[in-house]
Amino acid sequence: MVVKPARRRRQLQPGVRRASLFVADGKVPQALADALACDGITVEPYAKAAEALTATR
């Protein structure tokens, strides 16, 4: 699967610089993870989701 990065960078929300996408291991191909990273989105293991949500409180 080949995923091309977006031509123009999209903003997540005004003032938000990054976001995390929590998914099961192996569900997101590296090419897609790289494309998401270009837009400020990191792919994280699903097992870390609860810890990350707790840290935002």
Backbone as CSV, one residue per row, in Angstrom:
resi,resn,N_x,N_y,N_z,CA_x,CA_y,CA_z,C_x,C_y,C_z
1,MET,0.852,-1.179,0.000,0.000,0.000,0.000,0.895,1.239,0.000
2,VAL,0.678,2.111,-0.940,1.447,3.344,-1.026,0.538,4.509,-0.666
3,VAL,0.953,5.291,0.307,0.178,6.438,0.747,1.015,7.676,0.510
4,LYS,0.488,8.592,-0.262,1.202,9.833,-0.533,0.822,10.874,0.508
5,PRO,1.809,11.616,1.034,1.488,12.691,1.982,0.615,13.751,1.317
6,ALA,-0.193,14.394,2.125,-1.055,15.457,1.612,-0.206,16.579,1.036
7,ARG,-0.690,17.214,-0.006,0.050,18.309,-0.635,0.126,19.527,0.262
8,ARG,-0.941,19.814,0.931,-0.919,20.950,1.854,-1.167,20.421,3.255
9,ARG,-0.516,21.019,4.174,-0.638,20.572,5.562,-1.958,21.032,6.147
10,ARG,-2.650,20.115,6.763,-3.922,20.433,7.407,-3.675,20.669,8.886
11,GLN,-4.389,21.598,9.449,-4.290,21.828,10.878,-5.252,20.922,11.599
12,LEU,-4.833,20.422,12.734,-5.705,19.570,13.538,-6.856,20.385,14.098
13,GLN,-6.542,21.385,14.846,-7.471,22.368,15.399,-6.618,23.574,15.711
14,PRO,-7.181,24.732,15.689,-6.365,25.894,16.041,-5.712,25.706,17.412
15,GLY,-4.409,25.891,17.475,-3.682,25.750,18.730,-3.201,24.340,19.043
16,VAL,-3.665,23.338,18.305,-3.242,21.956,18.539,-2.121,21.632,17.560
17,ARG,-0.995,21.180,18.085,0.160,20.906,17.236,0.357,19.427,16.937
18,ARG,-0.221,18.576,17.771,-0.025,17.154,17.557,-1.215,16.370,18.097
19,ALA,-1.326,15.141,17.636,-2.378,14.239,18.096,-1.829,12.820,18.049
20,SER,-2.470,11.924,18.756,-2.061,10.521,18.759,-3.229,9.660,18.306
21,LEU,-2.912,8.646,17.532,-3.881,7.664,17.076,-3.478,6.340,17.709
22,PHE,-4.328,5.788,18.565,-4.022,4.549,19.262,-4.660,3.378,18.535
23,VAL,-3.835,2.451,18.068,-4.322,1.296,17.308,-3.554,0.048,17.724
24,ALA,-4.118,-1.104,17.408,-3.446,-2.375,17.685,-2.195,-2.494,16.814
25,ASP,-1.191,-3.149,17.353,0.065,-3.335,16.625,-0.183,-3.976,15.261
26,GLY,0.493,-3.459,14.257,0.414,-4.024,12.915,-0.771,-3.582,12.089
27,LYS,-1.640,-2.753,12.628,-2.841,-2.341,11.902,-2.595,-1.179,10.936
28,VAL,-1.553,-0.397,11.176,-1.280,0.766,10.331,0.044,0.543,9.606
29,PRO,0.014,0.475,8.280,1.261,0.313,7.528,2.201,1.505,7.768
30,GLN,3.492,1.254,7.687,4.478,2.296,7.955,4.298,3.502,7.040
31,ALA,3.939,3.265,5.784,3.740,4.378,4.852,2.610,5.296,5.324
32,LEU,1.559,4.714,5.862,0.452,5.517,6.382,0.869,6.248,7.651
33,ALA,1.605,5.573,8.522,2.095,6.220,9.742,2.984,7.410,9.390
34,ASP,3.809,7.263,8.364,4.668,8.363,7.916,3.844,9.528,7.383
35,ALA,2.807,9.225,6.625,1.938,10.281,6.091,1.204,11.007,7.220
36,LEU,0.738,10.264,8.207,0.071,10.876,9.350,1.043,11.754,10.140
37,ALA,2.272,11.293,10.279,3.291,12.062,11.004,3.529,13.415,10.332
38,CYS,3.416,13.471,9.021,3.568,14.744,8.305,2.492,15.741,8.708
39,ASP,1.361,15.236,9.166,0.258,16.092,9.600,0.207,16.246,11.122
40,GLY,1.258,15.788,11.809,1.319,15.963,13.261,0.610,14.889,14.055
41,ILE,0.336,13.744,13.429,-0.374,12.657,14.110,0.580,11.480,14.296
42,THR,0.780,11.064,15.538,1.633,9.909,15.795,0.772,8.675,16.038
43,VAL,1.257,7.542,15.567,0.567,6.272,15.769,1.184,5.614,16.988
44,GLU,0.338,5.302,17.964,0.789,4.720,19.234,0.100,3.377,19.462
45,PRO,0.743,2.497,20.239,0.102,1.212,20.567,-1.171,1.428,21.385
46,TYR,-2.179,0.640,21.086,-3.465,0.753,21.781,-3.302,0.584,23.286
47,ALA,-2.327,-0.224,23.692,-2.107,-0.484,25.117,-1.723,0.787,25.885
48,LYS,-1.244,1.810,25.217,-0.848,3.059,25.883,-1.991,4.077,25.963
49,ALA,-3.137,3.777,25.413,-4.247,4.746,25.365,-4.719,5.165,26.741
50,ALA,-4.939,4.220,27.630,-5.441,4.552,28.974,-4.437,5.434,29.711
51,GLU,-3.174,5.121,29.612,-2.133,5.921,30.267,-2.108,7.361,29.723
52,ALA,-2.239,7.487,28.423,-2.229,8.813,27.805,-3.454,9.626,28.210
53,LEU,-4.600,8.988,28.281,-5.817,9.705,28.694,-5.753,10.121,30.144
54,THR,-5.175,9.290,30.980,-5.016,9.629,32.395,-4.091,10.820,32.555
55,ALA,-3.076,10.894,31.736,-2.092,11.990,31.820,-2.679,13.331,31.397
56,THR,-3.797,13.339,30.674,-4.389,14.604,30.210,-5.284,15.253,31.241
57,ARG,-5.544,14.588,32.331,-6.438,15.137,33.349,-5.789,16.226,34.123
